[in-house]
Amino acid sequence: MWRQRKQAGFTLVEVMITVAILSIGILGASGMVASTIRGNKMARNITVANQLAEMEMQRWMELGHIFSQRNALYNAYLPPAGMSYPYGSMPGYPAYRLTVSPVYGSPVGYSITVTVQVFWMDKGKEHSVRMGGHTYVTADGVSN
């Protein structure tokens, strides 16, 4: 008489189903990780661009204060309108470019209205952050 042995373990079908379910879960998780990495990279680029724009706006605020101290030389030493720093020209930030658009004498006599825009490339597409503000330079040397 043949005895039936009780066998322990999994059948091939059970193992294949388990592997398929695990594969689907791992693919979904890897997609979320890739999306998170892309989001973090974009957030980092926006943060750096904002910092560069803030630094440039601060520089123009300081220039405005200097020019207010020297009203007689106001027009002689103003930086040119439409300044641009191309890619690779800013030390420490080769992946960014910056443009500055100052408007002199607007809205009042000794004033500068400045708009700064910072650009960067990501996957062949150019992105930008724009920051605008006013530096009012008055005859008594006060900047607002």
N, CA, C and O atoms as a MOPAC input file, in Angstrom:
PM7 MOZYME 1SCF
protein

 N      0.80600 1    -1.16000 1     0.00000 1
 C      0.00000 1     0.00000 1     0.00000 1
 C      0.86600 1     1.24700 1     0.00000 1
 O      1.88500 1     1.37600 1     0.67900 1
 N      0.39800 1     2.08600 1    -0.77000 1
 C      1.10000 1     3.36400 1    -0.84300 1
 C      0.58500 1     4.29400 1     0.23000 1
 O     -0.61600 1     4.44700 1     0.45500 1
 N      1.52200 1     4.88300 1     0.85700 1
 C      1.13400 1     5.88500 1     1.85300 1
 C      1.24000 1     7.27800 1     1.24500 1
 O      2.17400 1     7.56100 1     0.49400 1
 N      0.31200 1     8.12200 1     1.55900 1
 C      0.40800 1     9.50000 1     1.10400 1
 C      1.20600 1    10.30000 1     2.11800 1
 O      0.91300 1    10.32400 1     3.31300 1
 N      2.20600 1    10.94000 1     1.59300 1
 C      3.01900 1    11.78100 1     2.47400 1
 C      2.45000 1    13.18900 1     2.45600 1
 O      2.06700 1    13.71200 1     1.40900 1
 N      2.40400 1    13.77300 1     3.60200 1
 C      1.95800 1    15.14400 1     3.69800 1
 C      3.14500 1    16.03100 1     3.34800 1
 O      4.20100 1    15.94200 1     3.97500 1
 N      2.97300 1    16.86700 1     2.36800 1
 C      4.06900 1    17.73000 1     1.95700 1
 C      3.80700 1    19.15000 1     2.43300 1
 O      2.69400 1    19.66600 1     2.34400 1
 N      4.86700 1    19.76100 1     2.94100 1
 C      4.78100 1    21.15000 1     3.38700 1
 C      5.39800 1    22.02500 1     2.31100 1
 O      6.30100 1    21.59100 1     1.59700 1
 N      4.90900 1    23.27000 1     2.19100 1
 C      5.47100 1    24.18700 1     1.21000 1
 C      4.38300 1    24.85700 1     0.39800 1
 O      3.19100 1    24.71900 1     0.67200 1
 N      4.83600 1    25.59300 1    -0.62200 1
 C      3.92500 1    26.34300 1    -1.47400 1
 C      3.94200 1    25.74800 1    -2.87100 1
 O      4.93900 1    25.18200 1    -3.31900 1
 N      2.83600 1    25.89100 1    -3.52700 1
 C      2.79500 1    25.42900 1    -4.90900 1
 C      3.40100 1    26.51100 1    -5.80400 1
 O      3.55200 1    27.66100 1    -5.39300 1
 N      3.73300 1    26.13600 1    -6.99300 1
 C      4.32100 1    27.07000 1    -7.94500 1
 C      3.35200 1    28.21100 1    -8.25500 1
 O      3.78700 1    29.35200 1    -8.41300 1
 N      2.08400 1    27.93800 1    -8.34300 1
 C      1.08000 1    28.96300 1    -8.63300 1
 C      1.03500 1    29.99000 1    -7.50200 1
 O      0.94600 1    31.18900 1    -7.76400 1
 N      1.09500 1    29.53700 1    -6.25700 1
 C      1.08000 1    30.45800 1    -5.12100 1
 C      2.30900 1    31.37600 1    -5.13200 1
 O      2.20700 1    32.57200 1    -4.86200 1
 N      3.43300 1    30.81100 1    -5.43800 1
 C      4.66700 1    31.59700 1    -5.49400 1
 C      4.58500 1    32.62700 1    -6.61800 1
 O      4.98300 1    33.77500 1    -6.41900 1
 N      4.08400 1    32.25100 1    -7.78000 1
 C      3.99100 1    33.18200 1    -8.90800 1
 C      3.02200 1    34.32900 1    -8.60200 1
 O      3.29600 1    35.47800 1    -8.94800 1
 N      1.91300 1    34.03000 1    -7.96600 1
 C      0.95300 1    35.07600 1    -7.60200 1
 C      1.58200 1    36.04100 1    -6.59900 1
 O      1.40200 1    37.25300 1    -6.71500 1
 N      2.30500 1    35.52600 1    -5.63100 1
 C      2.97200 1    36.36500 1    -4.62700 1
 C      4.00600 1    37.28000 1    -5.27600 1
 O      4.08300 1    38.46700 1    -4.95700 1
 N      4.79400 1    36.72700 1    -6.18100 1
 C      5.80200 1    37.52500 1    -6.88100 1
 C      5.14000 1    38.62200 1    -7.71800 1
 O      5.64100 1    39.74500 1    -7.76300 1
 N      4.03900 1    38.31700 1    -8.37100 1
 C      3.33100 1    39.31600 1    -9.18800 1
 C      2.80200 1    40.44700 1    -8.31300 1
 O      2.92900 1    41.61600 1    -8.67600 1
 N      2.21600 1    40.12000 1    -7.17600 1
 C      1.68400 1    41.14600 1    -6.26800 1
 C      2.81800 1    42.01800 1    -5.72700 1
 O      2.68500 1    43.24100 1    -5.68500 1
 N      3.92000 1    41.41300 1    -5.31600 1
 C      5.06700 1    42.17200 1    -4.81800 1
 C      5.65500 1    43.06700 1    -5.90200 1
 O      6.05900 1    44.19500 1    -5.62000 1
 N      5.70600 1    42.58300 1    -7.12300 1
 C      6.24300 1    43.38300 1    -8.23400 1
 C      5.40600 1    44.62800 1    -8.48000 1
 O      5.94800 1    45.71200 1    -8.69700 1
 N      4.10600 1    44.47800 1    -8.44700 1
 C      3.21200 1    45.62700 1    -8.64500 1
 C      3.42100 1    46.65200 1    -7.52800 1
 O      3.47100 1    47.85200 1    -7.79800 1
 N      3.54200 1    46.20500 1    -6.30700 1
 C      3.77800 1    47.10100 1    -5.17300 1
 C      5.11100 1    47.83200 1    -5.28000 1
 O      5.19200 1    49.02800 1    -5.00200 1
 N      6.14600 1    47.11800 1    -5.67800 1
 C      7.47200 1    47.73100 1    -5.80500 1
 C      7.48000 1    48.75600 1    -6.94300 1
 O      8.08400 1    49.81900 1    -6.80000 1
 N      6.83100 1    48.46200 1    -8.05800 1
 C      6.75300 1    49.41300 1    -9.16400 1
 C      6.03100 1    50.69900 1    -8.74300 1
 O      6.45900 1    51.79800 1    -9.09300 1
 N      4.95100 1    50.55600 1    -8.00100 1
 C      4.22100 1    51.72800 1    -7.51400 1
 C      5.06500 1    52.56500 1    -6.57300 1
 O      5.05900 1    53.79300 1    -6.65900 1
 N      5.78400 1    51.92000 1    -5.68400 1
 C      6.64200 1    52.63600 1    -4.73600 1
 C      7.79200 1    53.33400 1    -5.45900 1
 O      8.14900 1    54.45600 1    -5.09900 1
 N      8.37400 1    52.69600 1    -6.46500 1
 C      9.48800 1    53.32400 1    -7.19200 1
 C      9.00100 1    54.54000 1    -7.97100 1
 O      9.73300 1    55.52000 1    -8.10700 1
 N      7.78400 1    54.48800 1    -8.47800 1
 C      7.21600 1    55.65600 1    -9.16200 1
 C      7.03400 1    56.82600 1    -8.20700 1
 O      7.28300 1    57.97400 1    -8.57500 1
 N      6.60400 1    56.54500 1    -6.98800 1
 C      6.45100 1    57.60100 1    -5.98700 1
 C      7.80100 1    58.19300 1    -5.60800 1
 O      7.91100 1    59.40600 1    -5.42900 1
 N      8.81900 1    57.37000 1    -5.48500 1
 C     10.16200 1    57.84900 1    -5.15400 1
 C     10.68300 1    58.76000 1    -6.26500 1
 O     11.23100 1    59.82500 1    -5.98300 1
 N     10.51900 1    58.35600 1    -7.50900 1
 C     10.97400 1    59.17800 1    -8.63900 1
 C     10.24600 1    60.52100 1    -8.66800 1
 O     10.86000 1    61.55800 1    -8.91800 1
 N      8.94900 1    60.50100 1    -8.41400 1
 C      8.17200 1    61.74600 1    -8.38400 1
 C      8.63400 1    62.65200 1    -7.25000 1
 O      8.72000 1    63.86700 1    -7.42800 1
 N      8.92900 1    62.08600 1    -6.10700 1
 C      9.41500 1    62.85700 1    -4.95900 1
 C     10.76700 1    63.48100 1    -5.26200 1
 O     11.01100 1    64.63200 1    -4.89900 1
 N     11.64200 1    62.74700 1    -5.91500 1
 C     12.96300 1    63.27700 1    -6.27000 1
 C     12.82200 1    64.44900 1    -7.23500 1
 O     13.49900 1    65.46400 1    -7.07300 1
 N     11.94600 1    64.32300 1    -8.24300 1
 C     11.71500 1    65.42100 1    -9.18400 1
 C     11.15800 1    66.65200 1    -8.46600 1
 O     11.58300 1    67.77700 1    -8.72900 1
 N     10.21200 1    66.43100 1    -7.56900 1
 C      9.63400 1    67.54300 1    -6.80400 1
 C     10.66700 1    68.23900 1    -5.93500 1
 O     10.67900 1    69.46600 1    -5.84000 1
 N     11.53800 1    67.45600 1    -5.29700 1
 C     12.59100 1    68.04100 1    -4.46500 1
 C     13.56900 1    68.85300 1    -5.29700 1
 O     14.02300 1    69.91300 1    -4.86500 1
 N     13.89400 1    68.36600 1    -6.48200 1
 C     14.82000 1    69.09000 1    -7.36000 1
 C     14.20900 1    70.41900 1    -7.79100 1
 O     14.89300 1    71.44200 1    -7.78800 1
 N     12.93800 1    70.41600 1    -8.16000 1
 C     12.27300 1    71.65200 1    -8.56100 1
 C     12.21000 1    72.63500 1    -7.39100 1
 O     12.45500 1    73.82900 1    -7.56700 1
 N     11.88300 1    72.13500 1    -6.20600 1
 C     11.82400 1    73.00100 1    -5.02400 1
 C     13.19600 1    73.60700 1    -4.72000 1
 O     13.28700 1    74.77700 1    -4.34900 1
 N     14.25300 1    72.82300 1    -4.87500 1
 C     15.61200 1    73.33000 1    -4.63500 1
 C     15.94400 1    74.41400 1    -5.65200 1
 O     16.50500 1    75.44600 1    -5.28400 1
 N     15.61100 1    74.20300 1    -6.92400 1
 C     15.87900 1    75.20400 1    -7.95700 1
 C     15.11700 1    76.50100 1    -7.70000 1
 O     15.66400 1    77.59000 1    -7.87600 1
 N     13.86800 1    76.38900 1    -7.28600 1
 C     13.06900 1    77.57600 1    -6.98500 1
 C     13.65900 1    78.31800 1    -5.79400 1
 O     13.71800 1    79.54800 1    -5.79600 1
 N     14.09600 1    77.58300 1    -4.77800 1
 C     14.69300 1    78.20600 1    -3.59500 1
 C     15.97300 1    78.94600 1    -3.95900 1
 O     16.16600 1    80.08800 1    -3.54200 1
 N     16.84900 1    78.31100 1    -4.72900 1
 C     18.10000 1    78.96100 1    -5.14400 1
 C     17.79000 1    80.19300 1    -5.99500 1
 O     18.40600 1    81.24200 1    -5.80800 1
 N     16.84600 1    80.07700 1    -6.92400 1
 C     16.48700 1    81.21400 1    -7.77600 1
 C     15.94600 1    82.37400 1    -6.94200 1
 O     16.27600 1    83.53100 1    -7.20100 1
 N     15.12100 1    82.06900 1    -5.94700 1
 C     14.60500 1    83.11700 1    -5.05600 1
 C     15.73500 1    83.77600 1    -4.27300 1
 O     15.74000 1    84.99300 1    -4.09100 1
 N     16.68700 1    82.97800 1    -3.81200 1
 C     17.82400 1    83.54100 1    -3.07200 1
 C     18.65500 1    84.45200 1    -3.96400 1
 O     19.06900 1    85.52900 1    -3.53500 1
 N     18.90400 1    84.02900 1    -5.20300 1
 C     19.66200 1    84.86700 1    -6.13500 1
 C     18.91800 1    86.17200 1    -6.42100 1
 O     19.52700 1    87.24100 1    -6.46300 1
 N     17.60900 1    86.08300 1    -6.61700 1
 C     16.81100 1    87.28500 1    -6.86600 1
 C     16.83400 1    88.20700 1    -5.64800 1
 O     16.95400 1    89.42300 1    -5.79500 1
 N     16.72100 1    87.64300 1    -4.45800 1
 C     16.77800 1    88.44100 1    -3.22700 1
 C     18.12300 1    89.13700 1    -3.08800 1
 O     18.18300 1    90.30900 1    -2.71700 1
 N     19.21500 1    88.41100 1    -3.38700 1
 C     20.54700 1    89.00800 1    -3.29300 1
 C     20.67300 1    90.17800 1    -4.26800 1
 O     21.22800 1    91.22100 1    -3.92100 1
 N     20.16000 1    90.00600 1    -5.48600 1
 C     20.24300 1    91.07700 1    -6.48000 1
 C     19.37900 1    92.26100 1    -6.07300 1
 O     19.78900 1    93.40800 1    -6.24600 1
 N     18.18600 1    92.00300 1    -5.53300 1
 C     17.32900 1    93.09400 1    -5.05600 1
 C     18.00800 1    93.84300 1    -3.91200 1
 O     17.94100 1    95.07000 1    -3.83800 1
 N     18.66200 1    93.09900 1    -3.02100 1
 C     19.37800 1    93.73500 1    -1.90800 1
 C     20.51400 1    94.61000 1    -2.43200 1
 O     20.75300 1    95.70300 1    -1.92000 1
 N     21.20800 1    94.12300 1    -3.45200 1
 C     22.29000 1    94.91100 1    -4.04300 1
 C     21.74600 1    96.22300 1    -4.61300 1
 O     22.37200 1    97.27300 1    -4.46500 1
 N     20.59000 1    96.16300 1    -5.26100 1
 C     19.99800 1    97.37500 1    -5.81200 1
 C     19.51100 1    98.31100 1    -4.70900 1
 O     19.57000 1    99.53200 1    -4.86000 1
 N     19.03100 1    97.74600 1    -3.60100 1
 C     18.64500 1    98.58300 1    -2.46300 1
 C     19.86400 1    99.34200 1    -1.94700 1
 O     19.79000 1   100.53500 1    -1.65300 1
 N     20.99300 1    98.62900 1    -1.84000 1
 C     22.22800 1    99.27700 1    -1.36800 1
 C     22.69800 1   100.32300 1    -2.36800 1
 O     23.13800 1   101.40100 1    -1.96900 1
 N     22.61300 1   100.02200 1    -3.66600 1
 C     22.97200 1   101.00700 1    -4.68300 1
 C     22.08600 1   102.24300 1    -4.56100 1
 O     22.56800 1   103.37000 1    -4.68200 1
 N     20.81400 1   102.03700 1    -4.32400 1
 C     19.89900 1   103.16200 1    -4.16700 1
 C     20.29200 1   104.04700 1    -3.00900 1
 O     20.21800 1   105.27200 1    -3.10600 1
 N     20.71300 1   103.43400 1    -1.90400 1
 C     21.12800 1   104.22300 1    -0.74000 1
 C     22.40500 1   105.00100 1    -1.05400 1
 O     22.54000 1   106.16100 1    -0.66400 1
 N     23.33900 1   104.36500 1    -1.75700 1
 C     24.58300 1   105.04700 1    -2.13600 1
 C     24.27000 1   106.22000 1    -3.05800 1
 O     24.81900 1   107.30700 1    -2.87900 1
 N     23.39000 1   106.01500 1    -4.04600 1
 C     23.06600 1   107.09600 1    -4.97200 1
 C     22.33800 1   108.23000 1    -4.27100 1
 O     22.49100 1   109.39100 1    -4.65000 1
 N     21.54500 1   107.90900 1    -3.25000 1
 C     20.83600 1   108.96700 1    -2.53800 1
 C     21.81600 1   109.85000 1    -1.76800 1
 O     21.53300 1   111.02100 1    -1.51800 1
 N     22.96100 1   109.29400 1    -1.39500 1
 C     23.97300 1   110.06800 1    -0.68000 1
 C     24.70900 1   111.00700 1    -1.62700 1
 O     25.31600 1   111.98500 1    -1.19000 1
 N     24.65600 1   110.71100 1    -2.92200 1
 C     25.39800 1   111.49500 1    -3.92600 1
 C     24.44800 1   111.97500 1    -5.01700 1
 O     24.60600 1   111.60400 1    -6.18000 1
 N     23.48200 1   112.78000 1    -4.66300 1
 C     22.48100 1   113.20700 1    -5.64100 1
 C     23.09100 1   113.84400 1    -6.88300 1
 O     22.56900 1   113.66600 1    -7.98400 1
 N     24.16100 1   114.56500 1    -6.72900 1
 C     24.76600 1   115.24700 1    -7.87700 1
 C     25.30200 1   114.23800 1    -8.88700 1
 O     25.34700 1   114.52300 1   -10.08400 1
 N     25.70800 1   113.06200 1    -8.41400 1
 C     26.27700 1   112.05100 1    -9.29600 1
 C     25.26100 1   110.97400 1    -9.66800 1
 O     25.62000 1   109.94600 1   -10.24200 1
 N     24.01200 1   111.21100 1    -9.34300 1
 C     22.97500 1   110.18500 1    -9.50900 1
 C     22.98000 1   109.57900 1   -10.90800 1
 O     23.00200 1   108.35600 1   -11.05300 1
 N     22.96000 1   110.41700 1   -11.93100 1
 C     22.87000 1   109.90000 1   -13.29900 1
 C     24.20500 1   109.40900 1   -13.83800 1
 O     24.23200 1   108.65000 1   -14.80700 1
 N     25.31200 1   109.82400 1   -13.23300 1
 C     26.62400 1   109.48400 1   -13.76500 1
 C     27.00500 1   108.02900 1   -13.52200 1
 O     27.71400 1   107.44400 1   -14.34100 1
 N     26.55500 1   107.42700 1   -12.41600 1
 C     27.03300 1   106.10700 1   -12.04500 1
 C     25.95000 1   105.02700 1   -12.01700 1
 O     26.15800 1   103.96200 1   -11.43600 1
 N     24.83600 1   105.28200 1   -12.61900 1
 C     23.76100 1   104.28600 1   -12.59500 1
 C     24.12500 1   103.09700 1   -13.47700 1
 O     24.61100 1   103.27700 1   -14.59300 1
 N     23.89000 1   101.87900 1   -12.98000 1
 C     24.11100 1   100.70000 1   -13.82700 1
 C     23.18900 1   100.74500 1   -15.03100 1
 O     22.11400 1   101.33900 1   -14.95800 1
 N     23.58700 1   100.13000 1   -16.13700 1
 C     22.77000 1   100.19000 1   -17.35200 1
 C     21.44300 1    99.44800 1   -17.18600 1
 O     21.34700 1    98.48200 1   -16.42900 1
 N     20.43700 1    99.91000 1   -17.89700 1
 C     19.14200 1    99.23200 1   -17.88800 1
 C     19.25300 1    97.93300 1   -18.67900 1
 O     19.98500 1    97.86100 1   -19.66700 1
 N     18.53700 1    96.92700 1   -18.24800 1
 C     18.51600 1    95.65200 1   -18.96000 1
 C     19.77600 1    94.82600 1   -18.77500 1
 O     20.24800 1    94.19700 1   -19.72300 1
 N     20.32800 1    94.82000 1   -17.57100 1
 C     21.52400 1    94.01900 1   -17.29400 1
 C     21.17000 1    92.54000 1   -17.36400 1
 O     20.05200 1    92.14400 1   -17.03400 1
 N     22.13100 1    91.72600 1   -17.79700 1
 C     21.90600 1    90.29000 1   -17.89100 1
 C     23.17900 1    89.54800 1   -17.53200 1
 O     24.27100 1    89.90200 1   -17.97700 1
 N     23.02100 1    88.51300 1   -16.72000 1
 C     24.12600 1    87.63200 1   -16.37700 1
 C     23.83300 1    86.28500 1   -17.03600 1
 O     22.90800 1    85.59300 1   -16.61200 1
 N     24.59900 1    85.89100 1   -18.06500 1
 C     24.29200 1    84.64100 1   -18.77200 1
 C     24.62900 1    83.40400 1   -17.92700 1
 O     25.26900 1    83.50500 1   -16.88000 1
 N     24.18400 1    82.24000 1   -18.40700 1
 C     24.49900 1    80.98000 1   -17.73300 1
 C     26.00500 1    80.86400 1   -17.54900 1
 O     26.77300 1    81.16000 1   -18.46500 1
 N     26.42600 1    80.43200 1   -16.36600 1
 C     27.84200 1    80.21900 1   -16.08600 1
 C     28.58500 1    81.45800 1   -15.63500 1
 O     29.77400 1    81.37000 1   -15.32800 1
 N     27.92900 1    82.61900 1   -15.58200 1
 C     28.64200 1    83.84300 1   -15.21900 1
 C     28.56000 1    84.17100 1   -13.73500 1
 O     29.29000 1    85.04300 1   -13.26300 1
 N     27.69500 1    83.49900 1   -12.99300 1
 C     27.59400 1    83.76100 1   -11.56100 1
 C     28.38500 1    82.69900 1   -10.81100 1
 O     28.03400 1    81.52100 1   -10.86400 1
 N     29.45100 1    83.09700 1   -10.11000 1
 C     30.27400 1    82.12000 1    -9.38900 1
 C     29.43000 1    81.29900 1    -8.40200 1
 O     28.67200 1    81.85200 1    -7.60500 1
 N     29.57500 1    80.00000 1    -8.47100 1
 C     28.83500 1    79.11100 1    -7.58800 1
 C     27.45300 1    78.73200 1    -8.09200 1
 O     26.80900 1    77.84800 1    -7.52700 1
 N     26.98800 1    79.39100 1    -9.15400 1
 C     25.65100 1    79.12200 1    -9.68100 1
 C     25.69500 1    79.02200 1   -11.20700 1
 O     25.04800 1    79.81600 1   -11.89000 1
 N     26.44500 1    78.06100 1   -11.75300 1
 C     26.58500 1    78.00000 1   -13.21900 1
 C     25.30500 1    77.61200 1   -13.94800 1
 O     25.18700 1    77.85700 1   -15.14800 1
 N     24.34800 1    77.01400 1   -13.25200 1
 C     23.12900 1    76.53900 1   -13.91000 1
 C     22.03200 1    77.60500 1   -13.94900 1
 O     20.90500 1    77.31500 1   -14.35000 1
 N     22.34900 1    78.82700 1   -13.53900 1
 C     21.34600 1    79.88800 1   -13.46800 1
 C     21.79600 1    81.10200 1   -14.27700 1
 O     22.99000 1    81.36100 1   -14.42500 1
 N     20.81800 1    81.83700 1   -14.79600 1
 C     21.09700 1    83.13300 1   -15.41100 1
 C     20.13100 1    84.14100 1   -14.81800 1
 O     19.08100 1    83.76900 1   -14.29300 1
 N     20.48100 1    85.41200 1   -14.89900 1
 C     19.71300 1    86.43300 1   -14.21700 1
 C     19.59500 1    87.66200 1   -15.10900 1
 O     20.55600 1    88.03700 1   -15.78000 1
 N     18.43600 1    88.28300 1   -15.11900 1
 C     18.26200 1    89.55600 1   -15.81100 1
 C     17.71500 1    90.57200 1   -14.82500 1
 O     16.92300 1    90.24000 1   -13.94300 1
 N     18.14500 1    91.80600 1   -14.98600 1
 C     17.69400 1    92.90800 1   -14.13800 1
 C     17.13900 1    93.98300 1   -15.05100 1
 O     17.78200 1    94.37300 1   -16.02600 1
 N     15.94800 1    94.46200 1   -14.73500 1
 C     15.30700 1    95.50700 1   -15.53900 1
 C     15.00000 1    96.70500 1   -14.65200 1
 O     13.90300 1    96.80500 1   -14.10300 1
 N     15.96400 1    97.62100 1   -14.50700 1
 C     15.68300 1    98.82100 1   -13.71500 1
 C     15.01800 1    99.90000 1   -14.56300 1
 O     15.30300 1   100.03700 1   -15.75300 1
 N     14.14300 1   100.64800 1   -13.94500 1
 C     13.52400 1   101.81300 1   -14.58300 1
 C     13.85100 1   103.00100 1   -13.69400 1
 O     13.44800 1   103.04600 1   -12.53200 1
 N     14.57700 1   103.95600 1   -14.23800 1
 C     15.03200 1   105.09700 1   -13.45100 1
 C     14.02400 1   106.23500 1   -13.50700 1
 O     13.38900 1   106.49000 1   -14.53100 1
 N     13.89900 1   106.91600 1   -12.35800 1
 C     13.02200 1   108.07900 1   -12.29100 1
 C     11.55000 1   107.74600 1   -12.30900 1
 O     10.71500 1   108.60900 1   -12.58300 1
 N     11.22600 1   106.49200 1   -12.01800 1
 C      9.82400 1   106.09900 1   -12.00800 1
 C      9.53900 1   105.41300 1   -10.67600 1
 O     10.28000 1   104.50100 1   -10.31100 1
 N      8.56000 1   105.78100 1    -9.97000 1
 C      7.49100 1   106.73100 1   -10.25800 1
 C      7.82500 1   108.18100 1    -9.89100 1
 O      7.08600 1   109.09000 1   -10.27000 1
 N      8.91400 1   108.41500 1    -9.16700 1
 C      9.28400 1   109.79800 1    -8.81800 1
 C     10.73800 1   110.02600 1    -9.16900 1
 O     11.47400 1   109.07300 1    -9.42700 1
 N     11.15600 1   111.27200 1    -9.18200 1
 C     12.48100 1   111.70500 1    -9.60400 1
 C     13.65100 1   110.80400 1    -9.28100 1
 O     14.12300 1   110.07600 1   -10.15400 1
 N     14.13300 1   110.83300 1    -8.04800 1
 C     15.30500 1   110.04400 1    -7.66900 1
 C     14.86300 1   108.66800 1    -7.17700 1
 O     14.94600 1   108.37800 1    -5.98400 1
 N     14.40600 1   107.84300 1    -8.06900 1
 C     13.96900 1   106.50800 1    -7.67400 1
 C     14.34600 1   105.49400 1    -8.74300 1
 O     14.60500 1   105.83800 1    -9.89600 1
 N     14.36700 1   104.23800 1    -8.32500 1
 C     14.65400 1   103.14000 1    -9.23800 1
 C     13.59500 1   102.07200 1    -8.98200 1
 O     13.37800 1   101.67400 1    -7.83800 1
 N     12.94700 1   101.61500 1   -10.02400 1
 C     12.02400 1   100.48800 1    -9.93300 1
 C     12.73400 1    99.30400 1   -10.57900 1
 O     13.12200 1    99.36600 1   -11.74600 1
 N     12.90100 1    98.23600 1    -9.82400 1
 C     13.71700 1    97.11000 1   -10.28200 1
 C     12.87700 1    95.84100 1   -10.36000 1
 O     12.08300 1    95.55200 1    -9.46600 1
 N     13.06400 1    95.08000 1   -11.45100 1
 C     12.48900 1    93.74500 1   -11.59000 1
 C     13.63700 1    92.78700 1   -11.88200 1
 O     14.43100 1    93.02000 1   -12.79400 1
 N     13.72300 1    91.72200 1   -11.11400 1
 C     14.77800 1    90.71200 1   -11.28400 1
 C     14.11400 1    89.40800 1   -11.68400 1
 O     13.11400 1    89.00300 1   -11.09100 1
 N     14.67800 1    88.74800 1   -12.70000 1
 C     14.17000 1    87.45200 1   -13.12100 1
 C     15.34000 1    86.47900 1   -13.19500 1
 O     16.36300 1    86.77100 1   -13.81400 1
 N     15.18200 1    85.32200 1   -12.56100 1
 C     16.22000 1    84.28300 1   -12.53800 1
 C     15.70200 1    83.08500 1   -13.32300 1
 O     14.56200 1    82.65600 1   -13.14000 1
 N     16.55600 1    82.54700 1   -14.20400 1
 C     16.19100 1    81.42800 1   -15.07400 1
 C     17.08500 1    80.23000 1   -14.78300 1
 O     18.22500 1    80.39100 1   -14.34800 1
 N     16.56500 1    79.02400 1   -15.02500 1
 C     17.36400 1    77.80700 1   -14.99000 1
 C     16.75400 1    76.79700 1   -15.94800 1
 O     15.56300 1    76.84600 1   -16.25500 1
 N     17.59100 1    75.88800 1   -16.40900 1
 C     17.15500 1    74.85200 1   -17.35000 1
 C     16.91500 1    73.55100 1   -16.58500 1
 O     17.67500 1    73.20000 1   -15.68300 1
 N     15.85500 1    72.84700 1   -16.95600 1
 C     15.57100 1    71.53600 1   -16.38800 1
 C     14.96200 1    70.68300 1   -17.49200 1
 O     13.86400 1    70.96300 1   -17.97300 1
 N     15.68100 1    69.64700 1   -17.88600 1
 C     15.24000 1    68.73700 1   -18.94900 1
 C     14.90300 1    69.48000 1   -20.23500 1
 O     13.88900 1    69.20500 1   -20.87500 1
 N     15.76000 1    70.42100 1   -20.60400 1
 C     15.58500 1    71.14400 1   -21.85100 1
 C     14.53600 1    72.24000 1   -21.81900 1
 O     14.29500 1    72.88400 1   -22.84000 1
 N     13.90900 1    72.46800 1   -20.68200 1
 C     12.88900 1    73.50200 1   -20.56000 1
 C     13.38500 1    74.57200 1   -19.58900 1
 O     13.89800 1    74.26000 1   -18.51500 1
 N     13.22500 1    75.83400 1   -19.97900 1
 C     13.67200 1    76.92900 1   -19.11900 1
 C     12.55900 1    77.33300 1   -18.16500 1
 O     11.41800 1    77.54900 1   -18.57300 1
 N     12.90900 1    77.43100 1   -16.89200 1
 C     11.98200 1    77.86100 1   -15.84100 1
 C     12.48600 1    79.19200 1   -15.30000 1
 O     13.65100 1    79.53800 1   -15.49400 1
 N     11.62100 1    79.93900 1   -14.62400 1
 C     12.07300 1    81.21500 1   -14.07600 1
 C     11.28900 1    81.60400 1   -12.83700 1
 O     10.17500 1    81.14100 1   -12.59100 1
 N     11.92800 1    82.48200 1   -12.06600 1
 C     11.30500 1    83.12100 1   -10.91000 1
 C     11.46500 1    84.61700 1   -11.13500 1
 O     12.54900 1    85.08500 1   -11.48500 1
 N     10.40100 1    85.35800 1   -10.93600 1
 C     10.43200 1    86.80900 1   -11.15700 1
 C     10.14100 1    87.53100 1    -9.85200 1
 O      9.22000 1    87.17100 1    -9.11900 1
 N     10.93400 1    88.54700 1    -9.57400 1
 C     10.74400 1    89.31700 1    -8.36000 1
 C     10.78200 1    90.79500 1    -8.72400 1
 O     11.72800 1    91.25000 1    -9.36800 1
 N      9.79300 1    91.52800 1    -8.33000 1
 C      9.74400 1    92.95700 1    -8.62800 1
 C      9.59000 1    93.75600 1    -7.35600 1
 O      8.99500 1    93.28900 1    -6.38500 1
 N     10.11300 1    94.92800 1    -7.36300 1
 C     10.00500 1    95.77700 1    -6.18500 1
 C     10.46100 1    97.17300 1    -6.52300 1
 O     10.89300 1    97.43900 1    -7.64400 1
 N     10.37000 1    98.04400 1    -5.58400 1
 C     10.75800 1    99.43600 1    -5.78100 1
 C     11.84300 1    99.80300 1    -4.78800 1
 O     11.80100 1    99.41200 1    -3.62200 1
 N     12.80600 1   100.55300 1    -5.26700 1
 C     13.77400 1   101.19100 1    -4.39600 1
 C     13.59500 1   102.67800 1    -4.61700 1
 O     13.97000 1   103.20000 1    -5.66700 1
 N     13.03300 1   103.35500 1    -3.65500 1
 C     12.82700 1   104.79100 1    -3.78500 1
 C     14.02200 1   105.49800 1    -3.17000 1
 O     14.36700 1   105.26400 1    -2.01200 1
 N     14.63500 1   106.34300 1    -3.93500 1
 C     15.78500 1   107.09400 1    -3.46600 1
 C     15.37800 1   108.56200 1    -3.42600 1
 O     15.05300 1   109.15300 1    -4.45600 1
 N     15.39900 1   109.14000 1    -2.23900 1
 C     14.95000 1   110.52200 1    -2.10900 1
 C     16.14600 1   111.46300 1    -1.96300 1
 O     17.27300 1   111.03200 1    -1.72100 1
 N     15.87200 1   112.74000 1    -2.11600 1
 C     16.93700 1   113.75300 1    -2.09000 1
 C     17.62200 1   113.83500 1    -0.73200 1
 O     18.77700 1   114.25300 1    -0.66100 1
 N     16.94200 1   113.44800 1     0.35100 1
 C     17.56800 1   113.55700 1     1.67000 1
 C     18.34900 1   112.31400 1     2.05500 1
 O     18.80000 1   112.20600 1     3.19600 1
 N     18.52300 1   111.35800 1     1.12500 1
 C     19.35400 1   110.19000 1     1.38300 1
 C     18.63400 1   109.05100 1     2.06900 1
 O     19.28100 1   108.16400 1     2.62600 1
 N     17.31600 1   109.05000 1     2.04500 1
 C     16.55000 1   107.98800 1     2.69600 1
 C     16.04100 1   107.02400 1     1.63900 1
 O     15.41700 1   107.45000 1     0.66800 1
 N     16.29800 1   105.72400 1     1.81100 1
 C     15.77200 1   104.70700 1     0.90900 1
 C     14.60000 1   104.01900 1     1.56500 1
 O     14.62400 1   103.74400 1     2.76500 1
 N     13.57800 1   103.74100 1     0.78800 1
 C     12.42100 1   103.01600 1     1.30900 1
 C     12.29800 1   101.68600 1     0.61800 1
 O     11.38300 1   100.91800 1     0.91500 1

